[in-house]
């Protein structure tokens, strides 16, 4: 028997491929309830509430809100950013104003080593960068806009936060469906699909959302179940966008076919009416 041994270099990639295959088999995008590996998953389109919301939004071109962050939890990021900004301004004043003024004095005992000032300034820059990057990548609201006859492609709308008071942005950033996604090989995704059986409302913490055309991921923080408005559709948008694309194409083609059929029926009825008038 020949044994194949994976080198440490390719072992993580192989493990990721295996885990991705498991997630695809257990994600549960089915029309009926099924038992897979001992876990029970329900279809993301089996909910009557989601079907109603989706059909209504497709007909009226509305936007389905999938996630809405509680604004009361913005106090801590706001205070942290303002405190780090004050700390940064203080070290700038210390290095470029206070230290030169003291060192210009004729008394040698009062002189200050500028190295300590630059060290404090460097640390304050790191702290300020962290507390600036966090609120600007933190998602305030996430919504899904289906494709209709008026909108050619399905879109994901993301509202972030604005500085300095960490307020939700008024205008969203638009992504095409599939350009913003959850990492299928991450431990958080595995936890949601296996331990929570696909119920993302039970998850608490930060979810990193990757971007197809970006290097800095966005953060989706869930602390309460009511923040996730459409849990099944949210997972479908972030984990299985191809299925949504196929469903939307069928819906649009079905609507177009119905319009053609209705036009033909009206045309035939008009012809029959004209023929009936000729007998009088």
KEVO-378250 format. One record per residue: residue number from 1; x, y, z of N, C-alpha, C in turn. Coordinates in steps of 0.2 Angstrom, whole numbers. Layout:
residues N
NODE   resi     n.X     n.Y     n.Z    ca.X    ca.Y    ca.Z     c.X     c.Y     c.Z
NODE    NUM       X       Y       Z       X       Y       Z       X       Y       Z
...
This chain:
residues 280
NODE   resi     n.X     n.Y     n.Z    ca.X    ca.Y    ca.Z     c.X     c.Y     c.Z
NODE      1       4      -6       0       0       0       0       4       6       0
NODE      2       2      11      -4       6      17      -4       3      23       0
NODE      3       6      26       4       3      31       8       6      38       6
NODE      4       1      42       6       3      49       4       2      53      10
NODE      5       8      57      11       8      61      17       9      69      15
NODE      6       4      73      17       4      80      16      10      83      19
NODE      7      13      87      16      19      91      19      15      97      23
NODE      8      19     100      28      16     105      32      14     111      28
NODE      9      17     112      22      16     118      18       9     117      15
NODE     10       7     111      13       0     111       9      -5     108      14
NODE     11      -3     106      20      -8     104      25     -14     109      26
NODE     12     -12     115      28     -18     120      29     -22     121      23
NODE     13     -20     121      17     -24     122      11     -28     116      10
NODE     14     -26     110      11     -30     104      11     -35     104      16
NODE     15     -34     106      22     -39     106      27     -44     111      26
NODE     16     -42     117      23     -47     122      21     -52     119      15
NODE     17     -49     115      11     -53     112       5     -58     107       8
NODE     18     -56     103      13     -60      98      16     -66     101      20
NODE     19     -64     107      24     -69     110      27     -74     114      23
NODE     20     -72     116      17     -76     120      13     -81     115      10
NODE     21     -79     109       8     -83     104       6     -88     101      11
NODE     22     -86     101      17     -91      99      22     -96     105      23
NODE     23     -94     111      23     -99     116      23    -104     116      18
NODE     24    -102     115      12    -106     115       6    -111     109       7
NODE     25    -109     104      10    -114      98      11    -119      99      17
NODE     26    -117     103      21    -121     104      27    -124     111      28
NODE     27    -123     115      23    -126     122      24    -133     122      24
NODE     28    -136     117      20    -144     116      21    -148     121      16
NODE     29    -146     122      10    -150     126       6    -154     121       2
NODE     30    -159     119       6    -164     114       2    -171     116       3
NODE     31    -175     113      -1    -182     115      -1    -186     112       5
NODE     32    -184     106       8    -187     103      13    -182     102      19
NODE     33    -184     100      25    -180      99      30    -176      93      29
NODE     34    -169      93      30    -165      87      30    -161      86      36
NODE     35    -159      80      37    -154      78      42    -147      77      39
NODE     36    -142      80      40    -135      80      37    -130      79      43
NODE     37    -127      73      43    -122      72      49    -125      74      56
NODE     38    -131      72      57    -134      73      63    -136      80      65
NODE     39    -135      85      60    -138      91      61    -144      93      57
NODE     40    -149      96      59    -155      98      56    -155     105      53
NODE     41    -155     106      47    -155     113      44    -162     114      40
NODE     42    -164     120      40    -170     121      36    -168     126      31
NODE     43    -173     125      25    -171     129      19    -172     137      21
NODE     44    -167     140      17    -168     148      18    -173     151      15
NODE     45    -177     147      10    -182     149       7    -189     146       9
NODE     46    -189     142      14    -195     138      16    -199     143      21
NODE     47    -196     148      23    -200     152      28    -205     156      24
NODE     48    -212     156      26    -217     160      22    -216     167      23
NODE     49    -213     169      29    -212     177      30    -206     179      25
NODE     50    -201     175      24    -196     177      20    -198     178      12
NODE     51    -202     172      11    -205     172       4    -209     178       2
NODE     52    -213     180       7    -218     186       6    -214     192       6
NODE     53    -209     193      10    -204     199      10    -201     199       3
NODE     54    -198     194       1    -194     194      -5    -199     195     -11
NODE     55    -205     192     -12    -209     193     -17    -211     200     -18
NODE     56    -213     203     -12    -215     210     -11    -210     215     -13
NODE     57    -204     214     -11    -198     218     -13    -196     218     -20
NODE     58    -197     212     -23    -195     211     -30    -201     215     -35
NODE     59    -207     215     -32    -212     218     -36    -212     225     -35
NODE     60    -210     228     -30    -210     235     -28    -203     238     -28
NODE     61    -198     234     -29    -191     236     -30    -189     239     -23
NODE     62    -191     236     -17    -189     238     -11    -182     235      -9
NODE     63    -180     237      -3    -174     235       0    -175     231       6
NODE     64    -173     225       7    -174     220      13    -168     222      18
NODE     65    -170     224      24    -165     225      29    -163     218      32
NODE     66    -157     216      32    -155     210      35    -152     211      42
NODE     67    -149     216      43    -145     217      49    -146     225      51
NODE     68    -147     226      57    -147     233      60    -144     233      67
NODE     69    -138     237      67    -135     237      74    -138     242      78
NODE     70    -138     240      85    -141     244      90    -137     251      91
NODE     71    -140     256      90    -136     263      90    -134     264      97
NODE     72    -137     261     102    -135     262     109    -128     260     111
NODE     73    -126     255     107    -119     252     108    -114     256     105
NODE     74    -115     262     102    -110     266      99    -106     270     104
NODE     75    -109     270     110    -106     275     115     -98     273     117
NODE     76     -97     266     117     -90     264     119     -85     266     113
NODE     77     -87     264     107     -82     266     101     -82     274     101
NODE     78     -87     278     102     -87     285     102     -82     288     107
NODE     79     -83     285     113     -78     288     119     -71     286     118
NODE     80     -70     280     115     -63     277     114     -60     281     108
NODE     81     -64     283     103     -61     287      98     -59     294     100
NODE     82     -64     297     104     -62     304     107     -56     304     111
NODE     83     -56     299     116     -51     299     121     -44     298     117
NODE     84     -44     293     112     -37     292     108     -36     298     104
NODE     85     -40     302     102     -39     308      98     -36     313     103
NODE     86     -39     314     109     -36     319     114     -29     316     116
NODE     87     -28     310     117     -21     307     118     -16     309     113
NODE     88     -18     308     106     -14     310     101     -12     317     100
NODE     89     -17     321     101     -16     328     101     -11     331     107
NODE     90     -12     327     113      -7     329     118       0     327     117
NODE     91       1     322     114       8     320     112      11     324     107
NODE     92       7     326     102      10     331      97      12     337     100
NODE     93       8     340     105      10     346     108      16     345     112
NODE     94      16     339     116      22     338     120      28     337     116
NODE     95      28     334     110      34     333     106      37     340     103
NODE     96      32     343     100      34     349      95      33     355      99
NODE     97      30     356     105      30     362     108      33     362     115
NODE     98      31     358     119      33     358     126      41     356     127
NODE     99      43     351     124      50     348     124      55     354     121
NODE    100      53     357     115      58     362     113      58     368     118
NODE    101      52     370     120      52     376     125      56     374     131
NODE    102      56     368     134      59     367     140      67     366     139
NODE    103      69     363     133      76     362     132      79     368     130
NODE    104      75     373     128      78     380     126      80     384     132
NODE    105      78     382     138      79     385     145      87     384     146
NODE    106      90     389     150      97     388     151      98     383     157
NODE    107      93     381     161      94     377     166      95     370     163
NODE    108     100     366     164     101     360     161      97     354     165
NODE    109      96     355     171      92     350     175      85     350     173
NODE    110      82     355     169      75     355     167      75     352     160
NODE    111      80     350     157      80     348     150      77     341     150
NODE    112      73     339     144      69     333     143      72     329     137
NODE    113      73     323     138      76     319     132      70     318     127
NODE    114      71     321     121      65     320     116      64     313     114
NODE    115      68     308     115      66     301     113      60     299     117
NODE    116      59     300     123      53     298     127      47     301     123
NODE    117      47     307     121      42     311     118      40     307     112
NODE    118      45     306     107      43     302     101      41     295     102
NODE    119      43     292     107      41     285     109      33     286     111
NODE    120      32     290     115      24     291     117      20     293     111
NODE    121      23     297     106      19     299     100      18     293      96
NODE    122      23     289      95      22     283      91      17     278      93
NODE    123      17     277     100      12     273     103       5     276     102
NODE    124       4     283     103      -2     286     102      -5     285      95
NODE    125       0     285      90      -2     285      83      -5     278      82
NODE    126      -2     273      85      -5     266      84     -12     265      87
NODE    127     -12     268      93     -19     268      97     -24     272      93
NODE    128     -22     278      90     -27     282      86     -29     278      80
NODE    129     -24     275      77     -26     271      70     -31     265      72
NODE    130     -30     262      77     -35     256      79     -42     259      80
NODE    131     -42     264      84     -49     267      86     -52     271      80
NODE    132     -48     272      75     -51     276      69     -53     270      64
NODE    133     -49     265      64     -51     260      59     -57     256      61
NODE    134     -58     255      68     -63     250      70     -70     253      68
NODE    135     -72     259      70     -79     262      68     -80     263      61
NODE    136     -75     264      57     -76     265      50     -77     258      46
NODE    137     -75     253      49     -76     246      46     -82     243      49
NODE    138     -85     246      55     -90     242      58     -97     244      55
NODE    139    -101     239      53    -107     239      49    -112     242      54
NODE    140    -116     247      51    -122     249      55    -128     246      53
NODE    141    -129     245      46    -135     242      43    -132     238      37
NODE    142    -136     232      36    -134     229      30    -141     227      27
NODE    143    -142     228      20    -148     226      17    -147     223      10
NODE    144    -152     220       8    -152     216       1    -157     219      -4
NODE    145    -155     220     -10    -159     223     -15    -160     218     -21
NODE    146    -165     214     -21    -166     209     -27    -166     213     -34
NODE    147    -164     208     -38    -164     211     -45    -171     210     -48
NODE    148    -173     215     -51    -180     216     -54    -179     218     -62
NODE    149    -185     220     -65    -185     222     -72    -181     229     -72
NODE    150    -182     233     -66    -179     239     -66    -171     239     -64
NODE    151    -170     234     -60    -163     234     -57    -160     227     -60
NODE    152    -154     228     -64    -152     223     -68    -148     218     -64
NODE    153    -145     220     -58    -141     215     -54    -143     216     -47
NODE    154    -142     210     -43    -144     210     -36    -138     214     -32
NODE    155    -140     218     -27    -135     222     -24    -136     221     -16
NODE    156    -130     222     -13    -130     222      -5    -128     229      -3
NODE    157    -132     232       1    -131     239       3    -128     239      10
NODE    158    -123     242      11    -119     242      18    -119     250      20
NODE    159    -121     251      26    -120     257      30    -115     256      35
NODE    160    -110     261      35    -105     261      40    -106     266      45
NODE    161    -101     269      48    -101     274      53     -96     280      51
NODE    162     -98     286      53     -95     292      52     -91     294      58
NODE    163     -86     297      57     -82     300      63     -83     308      63
NODE    164     -82     311      68     -79     309      75     -84     306      80
NODE    165     -91     307      79     -95     305      84     -98     298      83
NODE    166     -95     294      78     -97     287      77    -105     287      76
NODE    167    -107     290      71    -114     290      69    -115     286      62
NODE    168    -121     283      62    -122     279      56    -122     283      50
NODE    169    -119     281      44    -119     285      38    -126     285      35
NODE    170    -127     290      31    -133     291      28    -134     288      21
NODE    171    -128     288      18    -128     285      11    -124     278      11
NODE    172    -127     273       9    -124     266       9    -119     265       4
NODE    173    -114     260       5    -109     258       0    -113     252      -3
NODE    174    -113     252     -10    -116     247     -14    -111     242     -16
NODE    175    -113     235     -15    -109     230     -18    -113     225     -22
NODE    176    -110     222     -27    -114     217     -31    -114     211     -27
NODE    177    -120     207     -27    -121     201     -24    -115     196     -25
NODE    178    -111     194     -20    -105     190     -20     -99     194     -19
NODE    179     -99     200     -19     -93     204     -18     -92     205     -11
NODE    180     -96     204      -7     -95     204       1     -98     197       3
NODE    181     -94     194       7     -95     187       9     -92     185      16
NODE    182     -95     180      19     -92     177      25     -87     171      22
NODE    183     -81     171      26     -76     166      25     -79     159      27
NODE    184     -80     154      22     -83     148      23     -79     143      27
NODE    185     -72     145      27     -68     140      31     -66     143      38
NODE    186     -69     149      40     -67     151      46     -71     147      52
NODE    187     -68     148      58     -71     145      64     -78     147      66
NODE    188     -79     154      65     -85     157      66     -91     154      62
NODE    189     -89     153      55     -94     151      51     -96     143      52
NODE    190     -91     140      54     -92     133      56     -96     132      62
NODE    191     -95     137      67     -99     137      73    -106     139      72
NODE    192    -107     143      67    -114     145      66    -118     139      63
NODE    193    -114     136      58    -118     131      54    -118     124      58
NODE    194    -114     123      63    -114     116      66    -117     117      73
NODE    195    -114     121      77    -116     122      84    -123     125      85
NODE    196    -124     130      81    -130     134      81    -135     132      75
NODE    197    -133     126      72    -138     123      67    -140     129      62
NODE    198    -136     133      59    -138     138      54    -141     144      57
NODE    199    -142     145      64    -146     150      66    -141     156      68
NODE    200    -140     161      64    -135     166      65    -137     171      71
NODE    201    -143     170      73    -146     175      78    -143     173      85
NODE    202    -141     166      86    -138     164      92    -130     166      93
NODE    203    -127     168      87    -120     170      87    -119     177      91
NODE    204    -114     177      95    -112     184      98    -105     185      97
NODE    205    -103     191      94     -96     193      93     -96     196      86
NODE    206     -90     197      84     -88     200      77     -87     195      72
NODE    207     -91     196      66     -90     192      60     -86     196      55
NODE    208     -81     194      53     -77     197      47     -80     196      40
NODE    209     -81     201      37     -84     200      30     -79     202      25
NODE    210     -77     197      21     -72     199      16     -75     203      10
NODE    211     -70     206       6     -72     210       1     -69     208      -6
NODE    212     -72     207     -11     -69     205     -17     -64     210     -20
NODE    213     -65     216     -19     -61     222     -22     -59     226     -16
NODE    214     -56     223     -11     -53     227      -5     -49     222      -1
NODE    215     -45     225       3     -40     222       8     -42     222      15
NODE    216     -46     227      17     -48     228      24     -55     225      25
NODE    217     -56     220      29     -63     217      29     -67     221      33
NODE    218     -74     220      33     -79     224      37     -81     220      43
NODE    219     -83     223      48     -85     219      54     -93     220      55
NODE    220     -96     214      56    -103     213      58    -103     211      65
NODE    221    -105     215      69    -105     214      77    -112     212      79
NODE    222    -113     206      81    -120     204      84    -119     203      91
NODE    223    -124     206      95    -124     205     102    -131     204     105
NODE    224    -136     205     100    -143     203     102    -146     200      96
NODE    225    -151     195      97    -154     192      92    -158     197      87
NODE    226    -161     202      91    -166     206      87    -162     211      82
NODE    227    -155     211      82    -151     215      77    -151     211      70
NODE    228    -152     205      70    -153     201      64    -160     201      62
NODE    229    -162     204      57    -169     205      55    -171     199      51
NODE    230    -167     197      46    -168     191      42    -162     186      42
NODE    231    -162     182      47    -157     177      48    -155     172      42
NODE    232    -160     169      40    -159     165      34    -157     168      28
NODE    233    -160     173      26    -158     177      20    -151     180      21
NODE    234    -149     182      27    -143     185      28    -137     180      27
NODE    235    -138     174      29    -133     168      28    -133     167      20
NODE    236    -139     167      17    -139     165      10    -136     170       6
NODE    237    -136     177       8    -133     182       4    -125     182       5
NODE    238    -123     180      11    -116     180      13    -112     174      11
NODE    239    -116     168      11    -113     161      10    -115     158       3
NODE    240    -121     159       1    -123     156      -5    -126     161     -10
NODE    241    -122     166     -13    -125     171     -17    -127     168     -24
NODE    242    -124     162     -26    -125     159     -33    -132     157     -33
NODE    243    -135     154     -27    -142     152     -27    -147     157     -28
NODE    244    -145     163     -25    -150     169     -25    -150     172     -32
NODE    245    -144     171     -36    -143     174     -43    -148     170     -47
NODE    246    -147     163     -46    -151     159     -50    -159     160     -49
NODE    247    -161     160     -43    -168     161     -41    -170     168     -44
NODE    248    -166     173     -44    -168     180     -46    -169     179     -54
NODE    249    -165     176     -57    -165     175     -65    -172     172     -67
NODE    250    -173     166     -63    -180     163     -64    -186     167     -63
NODE    251    -185     171     -58    -191     175     -56    -192     181     -61
NODE    252    -186     184     -64    -187     189     -69    -189     186     -75
NODE    253    -186     180     -77    -188     177     -84    -196     175     -83
NODE    254    -198     173     -77    -205     171     -76    -210     177     -77
NODE    255    -207     183     -74    -211     189     -75    -212     191     -82
NODE    256    -206     191     -86    -206     193     -93    -210     188     -97
NODE    257    -210     182     -95    -215     177     -99    -222     179     -98
NODE    258    -224     180     -92    -230     182     -90    -233     188     -94
NODE    259    -228     193     -94    -230     199     -98    -231     198    -105
NODE    260    -227     193    -108    -228     192    -115    -235     188    -116
NODE    261    -236     183    -112    -242     180    -112    -248     184    -111
NODE    262    -248     189    -107    -253     194    -106    -254     198    -112
NODE    263    -249     200    -115    -249     204    -121    -252     200    -127
NODE    264    -250     194    -127    -253     190    -133    -261     189    -132
NODE    265    -263     188    -125    -270     187    -124    -274     193    -125
NODE    266    -271     199    -124    -275     205    -125    -275     206    -133
NODE    267    -270     204    -136    -270     205    -144    -275     200    -147
NODE    268    -275     194    -144    -280     189    -147    -287     192    -145
NODE    269    -288     194    -139    -295     196    -138    -297     202    -142
NODE    270    -292     207    -143    -294     212    -148    -296     210    -155
NODE    271    -292     205    -157    -294     202    -164    -301     199    -164
NODE    272    -302     195    -159    -309     192    -158    -314     198    -158
NODE    273    -313     203    -154    -318     208    -154    -319     212    -161
NODE    274    -314     213    -165    -314     216    -171    -318     211    -176
NODE    275    -317     205    -176    -320     200    -180    -328     200    -178
NODE    276    -329     201    -172    -336     201    -170    -340     207    -172
NODE    277    -336     213    -173    -340     219    -175    -341     218    -183
NODE    278    -337     214    -187    -339     214    -194    -345     210    -195
NODE    279    -348     207    -191    -355     203    -192    -360     208    -191
NODE    280    -359     214    -188    -365     219    -188    -365     223    -193
